[in-house]
Amino acid sequence: MKFLIFLLILFISLTTSIKADLNKKLIDQLDDGGKLIFIRHAYAPGSGDPNNFNLDDCSTQRNLSKEGRKQAEYIGEFFRNNKIKIEKVLSSEWCRCKETAQIAFKNFSSNSFLNSFYSSKFAKNKNMQIEALIEYIKKFESDKNLILVTHYVLISEVLNYGTSSGEIVVSDKNFNIIGSLEINY
């Protein structure tokens, strides 16, 4: 039994130091600039949006919870504390994304190519959005990083990666994943 406890403690301490090394490596990559930083909006309980969803009315949408707003604060703190260079912050037009961007970064602009296409109401926009995103990225030139606050479906489609709420996924301009980081609330 003592041996099992020893192994468990050893495993936890090793994975913690590995995780810290991976985070340091990711931050070093971000120091170089020119990266795409996809952020899934912070925690908003549930999935999808209500039937009466209206893009112009936040009261009809699934929004950040208290925990989600705290998570968005932590996301912003991560970028400030690590002095990560940011060229621009773009957000989906959904309120949960805009609120995440507002709390974390203050200055942002919305762009429809980052919108969700999860529901059948918006599924027809998927290919057009992906093409617009790719064209935007082709033209993006900076020694700083581009932040894209968006949704699970878009990140999954572009990076073939499933994200948690508030998760940060870093890629190059060819959408090759460099690393990811989960920000917990």
N, C-alpha and C positions, 0 to 999 in steps of 0.2 A: 504494500500500500504506500509506504513512504517513497518507494521508487517511482510509482505512478505520479504522486504529487510532485516529486522532483522533476519528472519529465514534463508535466503540465506547466510548471513554473518556468522551466527552461524554454519550452515552446513559446509561451506568452512573451517572455523577455526577448527572444530572438525575433519573433514576428514584429514586435514593437520597434526594435532597432532597424529592421529591414524596411518597415513602413516609413520611419523617419528618414532613412537614406533615400528611399524612392521619392518622398516629398521634396527633399533637398535637390535631388537630381531634376525633378520637374520644375522647381523654382529656378534652378540654373538655366534650364532650357528657355524659360519665360524671359529671363534676363537678356537673352539674345534678341528677343522681339520677333515680329513677323509671324506670330502664331495665331491660330484661331482658338478661342476659348469658348466652348459651348457650355452653357449653364442651364440645366433644367430648372424651371421655376422652383422656388422654395415650397415647402409643404403646404398643400391645399387639400384637405381631406376629400376623399371620394375619387371618382374617375369620370372623365367626360364632362359634359355640361348639361344643365337642365334643359328640358324641351323648349322652354320659353327664352332660351339664350338669345341675348342681343349684345352684339359687339360694343355698342355705344352705351350700355347700361351695366355697370359692375354689379348691381344688385341682382341681376339675372344670371350671374356667372358663379362658378366655383372659385372661391377666393382664398387667399392665405389665411391660415389660422394664426392664433397668437404664437404658436411654436414656429410657424412658417415665417412670420415677421422677425422672430429672434434668429432663425436660421439665415435669413437675408442679411441681418446685421453682421453675423459671423462671416458670411461670404465677403462682405465689404472689408471687414477687419483683416481677413486673410490677405487680400490684395494690398491694403494699406501697410500692414505690418511687414510684408515681404517686399514692399516698394516695387511692385510689378508695374511695368510701364504699359499704359493703356492709351491707344490711339483713339478709340471710339467704343461706345457701348450702344448696341442695337438690341431692341426688344420686340417680341411678338406684340401684336395689338391687344392680346388678351390681358385683362386686368391683373391676373395673378403674376404674369411675366413683368408687366410694367411696374407693379408694386415691388417685386423682387429687385428690379433694376433701380428703382427710385431709392429704396432703403439702402441697398448695397453701394450704389455708385453716385447717386444724386442726379448727375447729368446723363441723359440717354435720349435716343430717338427711337421711334417705332418703325418697323418695316414689315409689310404684309408677307414677305417671303419667309418670315420666321413663325407665321401663324400655324396653329394646329390644323390638321386635316383628319383628325380622329373620327369625327362624326360624319355620317353620310351627307349632311348638309354642306360640309366643306371638302369632302374627299375629292371632288372634281378639280380642286385647285392644286392638288399634290404635284403633278408634273410641272406645271407652270411655276410653282414656288421653288421647286428644286432647281429648275433651269435658271431662274432669276438669282437664286443664292449663288450658284456656280459662277454666273457672269459677274456678280458683285465681287466674289472672292478673286477671280482672275484679275480684276482691276485693282485690288487692294495691294498697295505697296507702302510699307512702313517699317521703321525700326522699332516700332511699338507693337502691341498686341491688339487684336480685335475681339471684343467680347460680344457673344450672341446669346441672349437670354431667350430661351425657347421651350419647346415641349418634348416629351418623350418620343412621340412619333417622328418628329423631324430629325432628332439626333439619331434615332434608330435607323431611319432611312438613309441618312447621309454617311453615318459612321459605322453602321451595322453593330451598334452597341446599345445595350439596355441600361438606362440610367435610373438612379434613385432621385427623389426630390432633393433639389439643392446640390446635386452632384456636378462637379466641374470636370469636363473632358477636354483635354488639349490635343490639337492636331496641327499638322502642317497644312499648307495651302492645297495640298493634294488629298486632303482628308484622311491622311494616315495618322492614326492615334499615337501620340507620344506618351500620354499618361492620363491618369484620372485621380480625383481626390474627392472624397465624400466629406461634406461639411455637416456635422450633426448639430441639432438644436438642443 
